């Protein structure tokens, strides 16, 4: 048994010793079986939320009505959820009613994919009612029960299925793929924020190429913001190794470039995905920097972070691997610039006003820009007395 499960065993045992059923469930069991790095460890039990709260000293109610309590144990947090069934779903995204039950199998039946519907006992035995292990062995993404039923309950599951394809390098079962093609329009009922989370995870998966191509083959891409007329661009973008990028800003900048979205249309496109303003601004700045020459002024205007991000995207469009040496060279060239921002200039607006003995106006920022450019391009050294001399002679209007 992996260390993360051993660490969580006291929580499981506390529930069991109080006369309840308790199991590890979901993604942690899947990743343990696949020998992948395990993320959050989730627990399912027949204990009601009130009983869970009574059994543990430190708990957080994060969704008691849906049966979920967070248990804080030592320095870890565990989501403990009561076995439940879900009645009719509202808006293809959330159950209208939840009923607590005592059957693990019935609880697992409501989950999306077979690979996520396995449980593990305190002694490490994997309970697999729906063929999850077999599907993992065959590298197959399949829903628990009829795919149409699962997708009508929560339409986001269609995008999740494709996301797991990308992360695990699996393929969709034929019936799952056919059901996505048939039910794709249901995705319009899902909030953009939920779609964005899944789409970003999908792009970062090692098999994003196959995943993007599946979005196209099933037509699911048409239900994603700004993609409706971008079929060919999306197909071309599928060749790009998004997983080699490290930030959200880089992901979206690469997408803007690959989809050939005009920079004046970029704010509207990114806003449609409900991205934070900071991410939007930086992604557009990286896309703007991309393809520019690496002269001193361009590097200065880009700034180190965006410059390196744009260089990474440029490299990855030609090769699947990054050239760390070239990136280091670009970084060193940037670091050797005489100044990195206007704040570094050894001359201020006040100095300029004193020298010119003129009232303040637009001319101050214009002259500072000229000084800035001369210093960055090496025509002028960043020393106050040299700048004054330059302004008195060749720099004067």
N, C-alpha and C positions, 0 to 999 in steps of 0.2 A: 504493500500500500504506500502511495506517495506521501511525502512529508506534509503537504498541505491538508490531506485528509486526516492524518494522524493528529495534527494540531487541532482539528475540528472535532475529533472523537469525543472529548468531554461533553460537548453540546449534545451530540447524538445520544450518548449514554445517560445524560441527565433526563432526557425525554423518555428513553426506554425504561430506566429504573423507576420512573414515575408511572409505569404501566402503559405507555403510549408506543405506537409504531413510529419509527423515524428512519429516514434514509437520505443519503446524498442523492441529488438528482441533477439532471440537465447537462449543461455544457461542461461542467467539471468532470462528470462521469465519462462523457464523450472524449474529452481531451486526455483523460487518464488512460482510457482504452487505446487511444491512438498514440500514446507516449508523446503528446505535445505539452507545451507549457500550460499549466492550469491557471486560470484566472480566478474569479470569485467562486467560492464553494457555497452552493445553495442546499438547503435542507427542506424536505417535505415531511409532514407528520399528520397524524390524525388528532393531535391535541388542538383544541380550539385556541384562538388568539389569546383569550383571557387566561387560559391555563398556561400558555407559553410565558406570558408576562409574569405569572405567579412563580414559575419555576426558576426564573433567572433574575438576578439583582439588577443588571443594567440592560434595559431594552429601549427601543425607539419604535413608536407606532408610525409606520410609513404607509399603511393601507389596511387597517384592521378589518374594514368592511369587506375587503377582498382576501382577508386571511393572512396578510403579511406583517410580520414583526421582525425588526432587526435585533439580533442578540449580540451584545458586545462581550466578547470573551478574551481575556488577556489583552493583547494589542490588535486583535482582529475583529471584524464585523461579519456576521452571518445572517443571511436572509432566511428566516424560518417561515414557511408558508403551510397553512392547513390544507389537507387534501380537499379538493373542491370540484364541483361540476359547474359549468357555465350554461345558462339558458340562452334564449334568443339573443343574438347580437344586434346592437343598434348601429346604424350608419356604417356597417361593414368594418367596425373597428373596436367596439367595446361591448362586453356582455351587459345585458340589461339587468341580469340577476345572477348572484353567485350563491351556491348552496354548499355548505360544508358536509363532507362525507367521510367514510372510514375505509374506503378501498383505494389502495395505491394504484392498482391497474386502471380504475376509472379516472383517477386524477391524471395519470400519464396519457390517457386517451385524448385529453383535450389539447395536448401540445401540438406544435406545428409539424415537426419532422421526426422521422423514426430515430435519427441519430441524436436527437435532443430529448428523446422520450425514454431514456434508460435510467435506472436507479441502482444504487449500490448499498449493500448492508454494512453494518459496523464491522463485520469480519472480512469485508472486501469482495463479497460475491456480487457480480453484476446481474441485475434482474432486467430482462429484455423481453417484453411482451409483444413487441411489434417488429422485430427483425432489424433493430438498429445495428447490431454487431455485424450481421451479414451485409447490410448496406455499406457499412464502413469498409469492410473487407473488399467489397466490389466497387468502392468509390462512387457510391450512388446517393443522390439526394432524392428522397421520397417522402411524401406526407404520411402522417398517421391517418389511416382511413382514406376516404375519397378526397382527392385534392380539391374538387369543386366546393365541398362542404367546408374544408379548412379555410379556403380563400374567401368564401362568403362570410365566414365568421370574422376574419380579420384580413382585409385585402393586402395589408403590408407584408403578409407572409409570402406573397409572390416575389417581392423584392428581396426579402430575407433569404429565400431559397437560392436566388441568383447570387446573393452576397456570400452564402456559405460555399457555393460552387467556387467562387473566386478565392476565398480564404483557404479552402481545403484541397482545391484542385480536383473536385469531384465533377460528375456530370449529372444532369437532371434525368430522372426516370422519364420514359416516354409519356406516361399518363400525366405526370406533373407538368411537363413542358406543354402538352396539349391543353391542359386545364388553364395554364397561364395565358396561352394564346386566346382561349375562349373567354376568360374572365378578366382580361387586362384592364378594361374600362373601370372596374371596381376600385382601382388604385386612386382614382380621382376623389374618392371619399376620404382618403387618408391625409392628415395634415402634412404640409410641406416639411415642417421640422423633422418629423419621423422619417420621411423619405430621404431627406438630406443626410441624416445619420447613417442610414443603411447604404446609401449611394457612396458616401465617403469611405466607409469600411470596404465596400466592394472594390473601389478603385485601388485601395491599398493591398488587396489580396494578390498573391503570386500568380493567380490564374485570371487576372482582370481581363486579359485578352478574350478568353473564352466566355467570360461573364458578359462583357460588353456585346459580343457577337450574339449571345443568347437574348439579350435585351432587344436586339434588332430583329432576330429571327422570330421572336414571339410577338413583336410589336409593342412590348411593354415600355420601350423607350418613349413612345408617343405620349405616355401619361406622365412624363417627367418634365419639369419646367424648362422651356426654351429649346427642347429637342425635336419638336414636331417636324421641322423641315431640314433636320441635320443628319439624316440617315447616312449619307456617304461620308460626311466628316467624322461621324461617330465610328464608322467602320475603320477609317484611317486612324482615328485616335486609339482604337483597340490595340494597335501595334506598339503603343508607347508604354514603357515599363513604369507606370505610376508608383509601384511599390518601392522604387528607389528614391522617392522624394520623402522628405521628413516632416513637412508642415502642411497644414490646411491651405495656407497661402500659396505654397508651391503647387499643390494639387490643382487648385482652381486656376492658377496662372497657366499651367500646362494645358488645362482644358480649354481656356480661352484661346490659346495659341492653336491647339489641335483642331478646334471647331471653327477656326478662322473667324472668330467674332470680332467685329470692328470695335476698337477701343471706346468709341463714343457710345456704342450699344452695350458695352460691358457692364456698366452700373445697373442697367435694367435687367440684364440676364442674371447677374449675381443676386440682385435684390429678390428676384423671383424664387430663389432658393432660400430666402430668409437668412442670409449669412450676416454675421456681425459686421458693423461698419468698418472696424479695424481690419478684418480679414479681407473684405472687399477692396479697400483702399490699397492694401499691400499687394494683393493678387494683381490688381490693375497696374501697379507700379512695376512689378516684376515683368508682366507681359509687355509693358512699354519699354523696359530696359532690354528685353530679349531682342537679339538681332542688331542692336546698336554696336557701333565700332568701339573698341576698347581704348579710345584715346583718353587723356587725362580728364578732360571736362565731362565726358560721358560717364566715366567711372565715379567722378566726384558727385555728379547729379544723382546717380543711381544710389549711392551709399553702399557700404560693404555687404549688408545682408541681402538686399535685392540683387546686387551685382552677382554674388555667388549663386543665388537661386536661379537667376536667368542663365548663368553659365552652365549650371547643372542640367537644366532643361535642354539647352542647346546641345550639350554632349549626349544626353540620352536619346535625342532625336536621331543621332547618328549611330550610337552604339548602345548596347544594353547595359554596359558597365560604365561607371564614372571613372574619369582619369584624375585621381587624387593629386598627382604631381602638377598637372595643368591648373587645377583649382587652387593649389597652394601658390603657384606662380602669380595667378590673378590676384589672390589675396595679398601677396607680398608687394605687388605693383601698387595696389590700392593703399596699403599701409605706408608706402614710400611717398605718397602725395604730400606736398608741403602743408596743406590744411585739409581737414575732413568736413568742416562746416564753417559758416560765416563767423561763428563764435570764436574760432581759432585765429581769426585775422588779428594781427597786431595793430589794428587801426579801427577806430569806431566812428559812428556817426557824429559823436561829439567832437572828435578830433577833426573831422572834416569841416564841421561848422566853424570851429575855431580857425582853421587854416584858411578857409574861403571868406570868412567874415560876411556870410550871406544869411538871410532868413531861411529857416527850414522849409523844405518843399520836396516835391517828387525827385528833384535832382539828386538828393542825398542817397536814396536807394539805388538810383541809376549809376552814380559814381562808385558806390560801394561794390556794385556788381562788376564794374569794369576792373576795379582793384582785385576783387576776388578772382576773376577770370585770368588776369595777368599773373597772379601768384600761383594759381593752380597749374597753369600751363608753363610755369618756369620762367616767364619773362621778367618777373619781379620777385625779389626775395621778401619773405614775410618779416620785415623789420620796419618799425615805425619810421625811422629816419630815411630809409630807402624809399618807402612809400611816399613820404612827404616830398622828397627830391623828385620822384617820378611824376607826382601830381603837378609840381611847379614847372616841370619841363614838358616832356612828351605826353603826359597824361592830362594836360589842361585843355579845356574846350576853347 
